[in-house]
Amino acid sequence: MIHEKALKGFTSTSAGSYDHGRPDYSTACIEQIVSLMNDTIKRCDDSSRGVDVFEFGAGTGKFTESFVQNLPNLTPMLSLRSYIATDPSEGFLSVLQRKQLPNVECRLGTANATGLPDDSVDFVIAAQAFHWTANDATLREVHRILRPHGIFLMVYNCYDYNEAPWLQQIDAEILAPLYTADVPRQQNGRWRLAFDSDEAREHQWFTSLQEVYLPYEQRGPRSMVVQRIMSASVIAETPADAQDATLHVLDHLLDTHPSLETARATGAYRIPYHTIVAFVRKNT
C-alpha cells in the first residue's frame, strides 16, 4: 500500500524538479556501502561472482546513478551481475530509465511485493525511501529475497539543522506543519521502529540495526534551494495556489534570513546534510 502523499506528490509532473533539486550521494557514502558489500561477498562460497542488487523506491535514480557511476572507481573486486531498480511511480521511473545506466533494469513495483525468487539477491537498498513503507510486510519480503548473510541498506541524506539555522526555520514554517501525524517522514527517525515490531522481534529476521553518519553538502545557486524544498512530496501534492503561497514564504525567508547574507551576495548557497548509511544483515 502506497501512502497517498507519495502517490500524489511523486508524479510525472514533479519528477523533473525532484531530480534536479535533490542531492546525489557522496563518494564517501558509496565507499561505505562498497566496503559492506565486499565484506559480505567474502563470506560467500563463490566470492568471485558478480553481485545481485535490488533497490526499491529508486525514484528518478538519484542513488542508483551515484552508485553505478562510482562503483568501478572504488573496487576492482566488486562487479554487478544484476541491479533491479523499482518504484511505484511511473513518472519518476521514466526519468531513471532515460539515464540508461549500465546493468540497471527498471521495473514498476513496491517494496512488499517484489516478484523476486527466494534468496535471489545479495543486497537490498532503499535510499530516501524506507520511511514510506517501514512495516512488517516490507521486512518480511526483504528477508525472503535476501541470500544468507545478505544486507538491507537504508540510506538517507538528512538536513543538518545545527549547521544551518535558516533550514531549521524553513522546517518550522513550511515543512513541519504539512507533516501531519499520519504522514511518514524520514527526518523524525520513526522508520527505525519497524525493526522493533512484535513480528520482527518474534522472527528475528535481521541482526541489530547499525548506522554510520557521514557529513555531506549540496552547493549551488538559489534555485537549487528552491527546487530542493519544493520537491518535498507534502508540497508537490498540494494545489497550485497552495504551492504559490509556499513559494512566497520560502522566498521571503531566503531574502531576509541574516545567516544567508553572504549567500545572497555571492549567489552561492550551501545545504548541509548528514548522510545516514543504516544496515541490517539477514539472520539465517
Secondary structure as UniProt FT lines:
FT   HELIX           4..9
FT   HELIX           12..21
FT   HELIX           27..42
FT   TURN            47..48
FT   STRAND          51..55
FT   TURN            59..60
FT   HELIX           62..74
FT   STRAND          80..87
FT   HELIX           90..98
FT   TURN            102..103
FT   STRAND          104..108
FT   TURN            111..112
FT   TURN            118..119
FT   STRAND          121..127
FT   HELIX           130..133
FT   HELIX           136..145
FT   STRAND          146..159
FT   HELIX           161..163
FT   HELIX           165..170
FT   HELIX           171..175
FT   HELIX           176..178
FT   TURN            181..182
FT   HELIX           186..188
FT   HELIX           190..196
FT   HELIX           198..203
FT   STRAND          210..220
FT   HELIX           222..230
FT   HELIX           233..236
FT   HELIX           240..256
FT   HELIX           258..260
FT   HELIX           261..266
FT   STRAND          269..282
//
